[in-house]
Amino acid sequence: MSVMLQKLNNIRSLRAMARDFSIDVLEEMLGKVRIVTEEKRNEEQFAAQQRAEQQEKINTWLELMQADGISPEELADMKAALVTTPKKRATRPAKYQFTDFNGEVKTWTGQGRTPKPIAQAMAEGKSLNDFLI
């Protein structure tokens, strides 16, 4: 809790703070605290009502499933069977081979950005077919 909340939650600290305020200001604060408290109470009641409605729907579906002879475990097993992991695409085989600026022989699949040594050679007049494996 913050220091302010600790002081507001402690009666002795609250009395000490109240000495600096007039009755009118304290009553105005009290009214605001009551408004905030009522709003919080309404929010909690709404959330509880939503949870109760959801639980009622779940119970209804469970009863319908059991009437049809389906157990929740069977449904969970079916869901697990339907969920598949996405398959990774197989890596493409290299189509082109070139020597980089360091003298190392490297390969390129033809996908993505053209390697600089190939791009430079093509700018000098070579064909991409010159680099085929």
Secondary structure, 3 states (H helix, E strand, C coil): CCHHHHHHHCHHHHHHHHCCCCHHHHHHHHHHHHHHHHHHHHHHHHHHHHHHHHHHHHHHHHHHHHHCCCCHHHHHHHHHHHCCCCCCCCCCCCCEEEECCCCCEEEECCCCCCCHHHHHHHHCCCCHHHHEC
